[in-house]
Amino acid sequence: AIGSCITMFLERHFPAVPYSVALFAAGMLAALIHACKSKDSSLTWPSWYSSVDMWSHINPHLLFFSFLPALIFAKAMRLNSQLAATCIYQVLLLACPGVLLG
């Protein structure tokens, strides 16, 4: 739900701001609010603190590999195919040695 709201806000008001930057800013804002509020405050959700506690112990590789396909798909859907066809030789020239050496 938060991602949809961020996308709608960006498309209407700030089309030049990348989605990943806005998502990072929203995450930092949520972390700042979480750090500033005490756990016993009447303005907080108890389930929020238990959820953050559970997510803080997750394997970072699992989190990365579960979100990576969705991020790649979203960028692939907005890819300019003519520009990609024009630059394919440069991409292959730079990517293939890196993959072979890595």
MIKOL-900365 format. One line per 5 residues: number of its first residue (from 1); for each residue z, x, y of N, C-alpha, C, O. Coordinates in nm, 4 decimals, always signed. Each point is the difference from the previous one (the first is absolute). Example, Ala and Ser with C-alpha at 12.3 -4.5 7.8 and 13.67 -1.06 7.14 Angstrom:
# MIKOL-900365
1> +0.7800,+1.3190,-0.5690,+0.0000,-0.0890,+0.1190,+0.0000,+0.0900,+0.1200,+0.0665,+0.1036,-0.0019 ~ -0.1385,-0.1386,+0.1069,+0.0060,+0.0820,+0.1190,+0.0730,-0.0770,+0.1090,+0.0169,+0.0509,+0.1108
//
This chain:
# MIKOL-900365
1> +0.0000,+0.0821,-0.1184,+0.0000,-0.0821,+0.1184,+0.0000,+0.0870,+0.1254,-0.0673,-0.0320,+0.0980 ~ +0.1417,+0.1403,-0.1009,+0.0065,+0.0876,+0.1167,-0.1347,+0.0687,+0.0223,-0.0452,+0.0147,+0.1135 ~ -0.0175,+0.0266,-0.2220,-0.1308,+0.0642,+0.0117,-0.1053,-0.0931,+0.0563,-0.0847,+0.0424,+0.0786 ~ +0.0888,-0.1690,-0.1178,-0.0948,-0.0982,+0.0536,+0.0228,-0.0224,+0.1485,-0.0958,-0.0107,+0.0765 ~ +0.2202,+0.0035,-0.0355,+0.0302,-0.0168,+0.1428,-0.0443,+0.1217,+0.0805,-0.0527,-0.0138,+0.1104
6> +0.0740,+0.1320,-0.1655,-0.0429,+0.1218,+0.0691,-0.1517,+0.0023,+0.0125,-0.0526,+0.0342,+0.1060 ~ -0.0187,-0.0703,-0.2128,-0.1458,-0.0026,+0.0042,-0.0500,-0.0982,+0.1049,-0.0894,+0.0333,+0.0778 ~ +0.1447,-0.1523,-0.0744,-0.0412,-0.1008,+0.0974,+0.0278,+0.0481,+0.1430,-0.0842,-0.0158,+0.0884 ~ +0.2007,+0.0736,-0.0663,+0.0366,+0.0494,+0.1326,-0.0925,+0.1125,+0.0445,-0.0422,+0.0039,+0.1155 ~ +0.0108,+0.0871,-0.2067,-0.0878,+0.1118,+0.0350,-0.1409,-0.0467,+0.0308,-0.0606,+0.0455,+0.0970
11> +0.0079,-0.1356,-0.1782,-0.1370,-0.0458,+0.0219,-0.0148,-0.0759,+0.1304,-0.1058,+0.0058,+0.0627 ~ +0.2087,-0.0765,-0.0207,-0.0087,-0.0785,+0.1231,+0.0321,+0.0792,+0.1255,-0.0641,-0.0195,+0.1032 ~ +0.1636,+0.1096,-0.1104,+0.0490,+0.0638,+0.1216,-0.0296,+0.1500,+0.0088,-0.0274,+0.0504,+0.1089 ~ +0.0322,+0.0203,-0.2193,-0.0180,+0.1453,+0.0011,-0.0969,+0.0432,-0.1092,+0.0430,+0.0606,-0.0982 ~ -0.1713,-0.0894,+0.1116,-0.0936,+0.0344,-0.1081,-0.0206,+0.1503,-0.0198,-0.0489,+0.0420,-0.1049
16> +0.0855,+0.0393,+0.2041,-0.0200,+0.1442,-0.0131,+0.1120,+0.0687,-0.0787,-0.0159,+0.1146,-0.0420 ~ +0.1277,-0.1824,+0.0219,+0.1135,+0.0596,-0.0720,-0.0236,-0.0133,-0.1501,-0.0240,-0.1106,-0.0485 ~ +0.0302,+0.2211,-0.0263,-0.0186,-0.0089,-0.1454,+0.1143,-0.0771,-0.0671,+0.1148,+0.0026,+0.0445 ~ -0.1508,-0.0702,-0.1519,+0.0968,-0.0821,-0.0733,+0.1140,+0.0844,-0.0548,+0.1157,-0.0416,+0.0047 ~ -0.1471,+0.1596,-0.0566,+0.1041,+0.0845,-0.0586,+0.1015,+0.0448,+0.1044,+0.1186,+0.0127,-0.0306
21> -0.1634,+0.0113,+0.1528,+0.0922,+0.0398,+0.1070,+0.0934,-0.1155,+0.0349,+0.1203,+0.0200,+0.0169 ~ -0.1756,-0.1411,-0.0063,+0.0829,-0.1167,+0.0306,+0.0979,-0.0302,-0.1133,+0.1142,-0.0385,+0.0251 ~ -0.1582,+0.0558,-0.1487,+0.0883,-0.0229,-0.1139,+0.1129,+0.1026,-0.0037,+0.1138,-0.0337,-0.0327 ~ -0.1451,+0.1579,+0.0661,+0.1017,+0.1045,+0.0088,+0.1012,-0.0324,+0.1093,+0.1203,+0.0165,-0.0198 ~ -0.1693,-0.0629,+0.1361,+0.0892,-0.0349,+0.1105,+0.0903,-0.1168,-0.0381,+0.1183,-0.0001,+0.0343
26> -0.1721,-0.0990,-0.1046,+0.0816,-0.1136,-0.0441,+0.1066,+0.0460,-0.0998,+0.1136,-0.0472,+0.0046 ~ -0.1495,+0.1383,-0.0940,+0.0971,+0.0537,-0.0953,+0.1093,+0.0796,+0.0680,+0.1168,-0.0082,-0.0379 ~ -0.1549,+0.0856,+0.1389,+0.1009,+0.0764,+0.0737,+0.0927,-0.0922,+0.0779,+0.1198,+0.0267,+0.0100 ~ -0.1740,-0.1349,+0.0451,+0.0824,-0.0969,+0.0717,+0.0989,-0.0674,-0.0962,+0.1170,-0.0179,+0.0338 ~ -0.1635,-0.0187,-0.1520,+0.0890,-0.0605,-0.0995,+0.1084,+0.0984,-0.0429,+0.1152,-0.0393,-0.0183
31> -0.1505,+0.1662,+0.0020,+0.0989,+0.1012,-0.0377,+0.1014,+0.0229,+0.1112,+0.1183,+0.0213,-0.0263 ~ -0.1651,-0.0258,+0.1502,+0.0908,+0.0179,+0.1135,+0.0986,-0.1159,+0.0100,+0.1190,+0.0208,+0.0236 ~ -0.1687,-0.1415,-0.0415,+0.0890,-0.1168,+0.0025,+0.1001,+0.0083,-0.1149,+0.1177,-0.0314,+0.0174 ~ -0.1640,+0.0732,-0.1336,+0.0892,+0.0111,-0.1164,+0.1087,+0.1056,+0.0246,+0.1155,-0.0190,-0.0382 ~ -0.1533,+0.1295,+0.1019,+0.0968,+0.1072,+0.0233,+0.1013,-0.0362,+0.1083,+0.1144,+0.0450,-0.0053
36> -0.1550,-0.1259,+0.1034,+0.0896,-0.0330,+0.1116,+0.0972,-0.1128,-0.0318,+0.1091,-0.0049,+0.0567 ~ -0.1460,-0.0844,-0.1451,+0.0883,-0.1122,-0.0332,+0.0944,+0.0414,-0.1126,-0.0392,+0.0697,-0.0936 ~ +0.1636,-0.1138,+0.1046,+0.0939,+0.0302,-0.1076,-0.0169,-0.1012,-0.1132,-0.0516,-0.1098,+0.0204 ~ +0.0949,+0.1477,-0.1372,-0.0154,-0.0855,-0.1171,+0.0865,-0.1251,+0.0090,-0.0331,-0.1025,-0.0597 ~ +0.1421,+0.1096,+0.1328,+0.0941,-0.1119,+0.0090,-0.0251,-0.0890,+0.1214,+0.0781,-0.0919,+0.0249
41> -0.1838,+0.1162,+0.0507,-0.0277,-0.0801,+0.1184,-0.0406,-0.1420,-0.0394,-0.0580,-0.0221,-0.1063 ~ +0.0889,-0.0722,+0.1922,-0.0340,-0.1398,-0.0297,-0.1483,-0.0287,+0.0242,-0.0496,-0.1050,-0.0409 ~ -0.0211,+0.1961,+0.1065,-0.1414,-0.0200,+0.0309,-0.0938,+0.0603,-0.1043,-0.1214,+0.0018,+0.0203 ~ +0.1752,+0.0470,-0.1302,-0.0845,+0.0632,-0.1021,-0.0034,-0.0848,-0.1260,+0.0867,-0.0842,-0.0231 ~ -0.1887,+0.1084,-0.0574,-0.0133,-0.0659,-0.1304,+0.0579,+0.0914,-0.1059,-0.0379,+0.1169,-0.0068
46> +0.1283,-0.1661,-0.0757,+0.0533,+0.0845,-0.1077,-0.1097,+0.0409,-0.0992,+0.0031,+0.1105,-0.0543 ~ -0.0979,-0.1984,+0.0313,-0.1074,+0.0335,-0.0937,-0.0895,+0.1113,+0.0551,-0.0611,+0.0734,-0.0777 ~ +0.0521,-0.0595,+0.2111,-0.0797,+0.1069,+0.0600,+0.0577,+0.1358,-0.0402,-0.0740,+0.0900,-0.0397 ~ +0.2067,-0.0755,+0.0500,+0.0615,+0.1285,-0.0316,-0.0098,+0.0328,-0.1489,-0.0193,+0.1161,-0.0361 ~ +0.0322,-0.2152,-0.0498,-0.0145,+0.0280,-0.1426,-0.1451,+0.0340,-0.0334,-0.0255,+0.0835,-0.0868
51> -0.0699,-0.1475,+0.1552,-0.1416,+0.0303,-0.0227,-0.0340,+0.1418,+0.0461,-0.0689,+0.0738,-0.0704 ~ +0.1172,-0.0363,+0.1884,-0.0255,+0.1362,+0.0501,+0.0636,+0.1024,-0.0924,-0.0579,+0.1059,-0.0244 ~ +0.1763,-0.1362,-0.0271,+0.0664,+0.0919,-0.0926,-0.0817,+0.0174,-0.1279,-0.0114,+0.1112,-0.0516 ~ -0.0456,-0.2205,+0.0003,-0.0828,+0.0100,-0.1206,-0.1278,+0.0790,+0.0274,-0.0390,+0.0843,-0.0808 ~ -0.0271,-0.1111,+0.1949,-0.1247,+0.0696,+0.0322,+0.0217,+0.1476,+0.0310,-0.0916,+0.0802,-0.0176
56> +0.2100,-0.0430,+0.0629,+0.0245,+0.1412,+0.0312,+0.0110,+0.0857,-0.1254,-0.0118,+0.1223,+0.0076 ~ +0.0341,-0.1848,-0.1229,+0.0114,+0.0748,-0.1251,-0.1259,-0.0054,-0.0865,+0.0018,+0.0446,-0.1147 ~ -0.1114,-0.0991,+0.1689,-0.1230,-0.0114,-0.0788,-0.0699,+0.1359,-0.0063,+0.0129,+0.0822,+0.0907 ~ -0.0860,-0.0607,-0.1977,-0.0776,+0.1222,-0.0157,-0.1119,-0.0008,+0.1042,-0.0783,-0.0949,+0.0030 ~ +0.0677,+0.1969,+0.0822,-0.1026,-0.0009,+0.1049,-0.1416,+0.0032,-0.0558,-0.0912,-0.0530,+0.0634
61> +0.0701,+0.1127,-0.1786,-0.1340,+0.0027,-0.0594,-0.0426,-0.1388,-0.0458,-0.1163,-0.0379,+0.0141 ~ +0.2105,-0.0372,-0.0689,-0.0291,-0.1371,-0.0398,-0.0389,-0.0846,+0.1212,-0.0950,-0.0780,-0.0060 ~ +0.1672,+0.0935,+0.1133,-0.0304,-0.0732,+0.1229,-0.1373,+0.0396,+0.0535,-0.0782,-0.0866,+0.0389 ~ +0.0483,+0.2154,-0.0365,-0.1281,+0.0488,+0.0501,-0.1157,-0.0508,-0.0855,-0.0986,-0.0507,+0.0534 ~ +0.1097,+0.0636,-0.1848,-0.1108,-0.0385,-0.0872,-0.0158,-0.1514,-0.0123,-0.1057,-0.0468,-0.0422
66> +0.2068,-0.0300,+0.0776,-0.0164,-0.1453,-0.0029,-0.0671,-0.0519,+0.1267,-0.0704,-0.1008,-0.0054 ~ +0.0905,+0.1673,+0.1193,-0.0627,-0.0437,+0.1246,-0.1332,+0.0676,+0.0277,-0.0793,-0.0521,+0.0785 ~ +0.0525,+0.1654,-0.1397,-0.1231,+0.0741,+0.0278,-0.1270,-0.0783,-0.0312,-0.0906,+0.0020,+0.0832 ~ +0.0768,-0.0706,-0.1958,-0.1239,-0.0749,-0.0250,-0.0280,-0.1078,+0.1043,-0.1152,-0.0196,+0.0389 ~ +0.2173,-0.0492,+0.0060,-0.0202,-0.1034,+0.1020,-0.0430,+0.0608,+0.1330,-0.0839,-0.0571,+0.0697
71> +0.1400,+0.1718,-0.0339,-0.0390,+0.0654,+0.1245,-0.1433,+0.0515,-0.0072,-0.0749,-0.0123,+0.0969 ~ +0.0363,+0.0694,-0.2098,-0.1375,+0.0492,-0.0156,-0.0982,-0.1161,+0.0017,-0.1060,+0.0101,+0.0618 ~ +0.1390,-0.1200,-0.1282,-0.0883,-0.1167,-0.0015,-0.0177,-0.0573,+0.1397,-0.1110,-0.0376,+0.0377 ~ +0.2188,+0.0303,+0.0395,-0.0091,-0.0548,+0.1356,-0.0905,+0.0849,+0.0876,-0.0776,-0.0535,+0.0792 ~ +0.0866,+0.1839,-0.0923,-0.0865,+0.0873,+0.0792,-0.1444,-0.0043,-0.0496,-0.0932,+0.0097,+0.0798
76> +0.0744,-0.0242,-0.2099,-0.1359,-0.0068,-0.0546,-0.0719,-0.1272,+0.0437,-0.1221,+0.0009,+0.0157 ~ +0.1945,-0.1087,+0.0039,-0.0620,-0.1248,+0.0436,-0.0467,+0.0068,+0.1449,-0.0897,-0.0746,+0.0394 ~ +0.1488,+0.1625,+0.0399,-0.0390,+0.0140,+0.1404,-0.0899,+0.1210,+0.0238,-0.0260,+0.0366,+0.1147 ~ -0.0210,+0.0245,-0.2214,-0.0807,+0.1206,+0.0105,-0.1402,-0.0317,+0.0518,-0.0634,-0.0955,-0.0448 ~ +0.0168,+0.1745,+0.1374,-0.1358,-0.0134,+0.0507,-0.0922,+0.0690,-0.1011,-0.0017,+0.1228,-0.0089
81> -0.0745,-0.2013,-0.0667,-0.0795,+0.0561,-0.1096,-0.1143,+0.0880,+0.0501,-0.0359,+0.0968,-0.0670 ~ -0.0219,-0.1274,+0.1821,-0.1065,+0.0856,+0.0533,+0.0542,+0.1365,+0.0396,-0.0640,+0.1020,-0.0253 ~ +0.1800,-0.0996,+0.0864,+0.0614,+0.1271,+0.0372,+0.0388,+0.0799,-0.1238,-0.0153,+0.1221,-0.0026 ~ +0.0654,-0.1902,-0.0994,+0.0365,+0.0680,-0.1242,-0.1235,+0.0580,-0.0684,+0.0059,+0.1105,-0.0538 ~ -0.1178,-0.1836,+0.0551,-0.1234,+0.0508,-0.0609,-0.0540,+0.1203,+0.0772,-0.0572,+0.0913,-0.0597
86> +0.0748,-0.0908,+0.1905,-0.0467,+0.1126,+0.0820,+0.0826,+0.1257,-0.0267,-0.0538,+0.1107,-0.0008 ~ +0.1829,-0.1274,-0.0209,+0.0912,+0.1138,-0.0137,+0.0315,+0.0368,-0.1444,+0.0885,+0.0823,-0.0232 ~ -0.1573,-0.1401,-0.0743,+0.0369,+0.0211,-0.1402,-0.0107,+0.1471,-0.0418,+0.0831,+0.0481,-0.0771 ~ -0.1836,+0.0232,+0.1266,-0.0149,+0.1412,-0.0385,+0.1123,+0.0859,+0.0570,+0.0481,+0.0914,-0.0669 ~ -0.0063,-0.1198,+0.1891,+0.1116,+0.0742,+0.0581,+0.1304,-0.0302,-0.0753,+0.0815,+0.0892,-0.0231
91> -0.0638,-0.2143,-0.0140,+0.1202,-0.0378,-0.0744,+0.0042,+0.0708,-0.1345,+0.1031,+0.0550,-0.0388 ~ -0.2158,-0.0566,-0.0323,-0.0061,+0.0670,-0.1298,+0.0184,+0.1506,+0.0126,+0.0643,+0.0625,-0.0844 ~ -0.1204,-0.0044,+0.1894,+0.0142,+0.1437,+0.0221,+0.1459,+0.0379,+0.0225,+0.0447,+0.1050,-0.0462 ~ +0.0284,-0.1880,+0.1152,+0.1403,+0.0309,+0.0269,+0.0934,-0.0435,-0.1128,+0.1009,+0.0657,-0.0254 ~ -0.1334,-0.1753,-0.0420,+0.0929,-0.0553,-0.0998,-0.0129,+0.0681,-0.1357,+0.1015,+0.0273,-0.0642
96> -0.2233,+0.0008,+0.0189,-0.0186,+0.0537,-0.1360,+0.0681,+0.1343,-0.0214,+0.0687,+0.0153,-0.1010 ~ -0.0832,+0.0831,+0.1894,+0.0739,+0.1257,-0.0231,+0.1519,-0.0196,-0.0004,+0.0710,+0.0652,-0.0767 ~ -0.0220,-0.1536,+0.1611,+0.1436,-0.0253,+0.0027,+0.0503,-0.0613,-0.1282,+0.1087,+0.0340,-0.0467 ~ -0.1860,-0.1239,-0.0109,+0.0385,-0.0632,-0.1272,-0.0093,+0.1019,-0.1135,+0.0876,+0.0053,-0.0864 ~ -0.1920,+0.0741,+0.0867,-0.0173,+0.0996,-0.1068,+0.1065,+0.1098,+0.0059,+0.0480,+0.0454,-0.1039
101> -0.0117,-0.0033,+0.2233,+0.1008,+0.1050,+0.0139,+0.1426,-0.0543,-0.0171,+0.0903,+0.0731,-0.0408 ~ -0.0710,-0.2008,+0.0721,+0.1349,-0.0595,-0.0061,+0.0349,-0.0336,-0.1397,+0.1091,-0.0508,-0.0259
//
